[in-house]
Amino acid sequence: MKFLEVSKESTETELKEVENQLGISFTNDFKEHYMEYNGGCPVKRFFLWDDGAKTRINHFFSIKYKGFSQLEDAYDDLLITEQILPVGFLPFAADDGGDLFCVSTLPGSYNEVFFCDMHHYDDEVIENCVTLVSRSFKDFIDNLVDE
């Protein structure tokens, strides 16, 4: 998989600094990806749903370096300040409508990828806006498709 318009590659040391800053542990798949491609746009930009529908990924967030959006800022805004996403969900990409793709850092779902439908956000039951889309970050990346 190739990515365009990426930021400077993240080093293992930089990723560890961000993990410490956020108080989470990135998955191995996630770290490997970000050491090669930091943010940007995948050449294959579409997530294919089971029913054949497609969601276009606008961009992946960058880590440590400014890109389209920075992961640390998104995490701080969405989980800490606004408390919109469930704890343990790490937003890493956004679609064209502002919905998010998140990787789980929680023990029971570690490394699974979820789609967070921000148009159906319910502050009473935050989990209502999330849907499991992939059993691993690597599988998510490997299964993106062309238009």
C-alpha positions in Angstrom: 0.0 0.0 0.0 1.3 3.4 -0.9 0.5 6.7 0.7 0.8 10.2 -0.7 1.3 13.6 0.9 2.8 12.0 4.1 4.6 13.9 6.9 8.1 13.0 8.0 8.4 9.4 9.0 8.0 8.7 12.7 10.8 7.1 14.6 10.3 4.4 17.2 11.5 6.9 19.9 9.0 9.6 18.7 6.2 7.0 18.7 7.1 6.0 22.3 7.1 9.7 23.3 3.5 10.1 21.9 2.4 6.9 23.6 3.6 8.3 26.9 2.0 11.6 26.2 -1.4 10.0 25.4 -1.1 7.2 28.0 -1.7 4.4 25.5 0.2 1.7 23.7 0.2 1.7 19.9 -0.2 -1.7 18.3 2.7 -3.2 16.5 0.8 -3.0 13.2 0.2 0.7 13.9 3.8 1.5 14.8 5.2 -0.3 11.7 2.8 1.6 9.5 3.6 5.0 11.0 7.4 4.4 10.7 6.9 4.0 7.0 3.9 6.3 6.3 3.1 9.1 8.7 -0.4 10.4 7.9 -1.3 11.3 4.3 -3.7 9.8 1.8 -3.7 6.1 0.8 -3.6 5.5 -2.9 -6.4 3.0 -2.4 -8.8 5.4 -0.6 -11.9 3.4 -0.1 -13.1 1.2 2.7 -15.5 -1.5 1.3 -18.4 -2.4 3.6 -19.9 -5.9 3.6 -22.9 -4.7 1.7 -20.7 -3.3 -1.2 -21.0 0.3 -0.1 -17.7 2.3 0.0 -16.5 5.0 2.3 -13.8 7.3 1.0 -10.9 8.0 3.4 -10.0 11.7 3.2 -6.7 11.4 5.1 -4.8 9.7 7.9 -3.7 11.8 10.8 0.1 12.4 11.2 2.0 11.8 14.4 4.4 14.4 15.8 4.6 16.4 12.6 1.9 18.6 11.0 0.0 17.1 8.1 -3.7 17.4 7.3 -4.5 16.8 10.9 -2.3 15.7 13.8 -3.2 12.5 15.7 -2.3 14.0 19.1 -4.6 16.9 18.5 -7.5 14.7 17.4 -7.0 12.4 20.4 -6.9 15.4 22.8 -10.0 17.1 21.2 -12.2 14.0 20.8 -11.3 11.9 23.9 -10.1 14.3 26.5 -11.8 17.7 25.9 -15.1 16.8 24.2 -15.3 13.1 25.4 -16.9 12.1 22.1 -15.1 8.8 21.5 -14.9 5.9 23.9 -11.8 5.7 26.1 -9.2 3.5 24.4 -10.2 4.4 20.9 -7.4 6.1 18.9 -8.6 8.1 15.9 -6.2 7.7 13.0 -8.2 8.6 9.8 -11.2 10.6 8.7 -13.6 10.2 5.9 -14.9 13.0 3.7 -17.8 13.6 6.0 -15.8 13.9 9.2 -16.5 10.4 10.5 -13.5 8.6 12.0 -11.6 5.3 11.8 -10.1 4.4 15.2 -7.9 1.6 16.4 -8.7 0.1 19.8 -6.0 0.1 22.5 -8.4 -1.7 24.9 -7.5 -5.2 26.1 -10.6 -7.0 24.8 -10.4 -5.4 21.3 -6.7 -4.4 21.0 -5.7 -3.6 17.4 -9.3 -3.9 16.0 -10.4 -1.0 13.8 -13.8 0.7 14.4 -15.7 3.2 12.3 -17.1 6.0 14.4 -20.2 7.5 12.8 -20.1 11.1 14.2 -23.5 11.8 12.6 -25.2 9.3 15.0 -23.3 10.4 18.1 -25.2 9.8 21.3 -23.6 11.3 24.4 -25.7 9.0 26.6 -24.4 5.9 24.9 -21.2 6.7 23.1 -20.7 3.1 21.9 -23.8 3.5 19.7 -21.7 5.4 17.1 -19.0 2.7 16.7 -18.9 -0.3 14.3 -16.2 -2.9 14.1 -14.8 -2.9 10.6 -11.6 -5.0 10.9 -9.9 -7.4 13.3 -6.6 -5.7 12.9 -5.0 -2.4 11.7 -2.9 -4.3 9.1 -6.0 -6.0 7.7 -7.8 -2.7 7.5 -4.9 -1.1 5.5 -4.5 -4.2 3.3 -8.2 -4.3 2.4 -8.6 -0.7 1.2 -9.7 -0.6 -2.4 -9.7 1.7 -5.4 -12.8 3.5 -6.5 
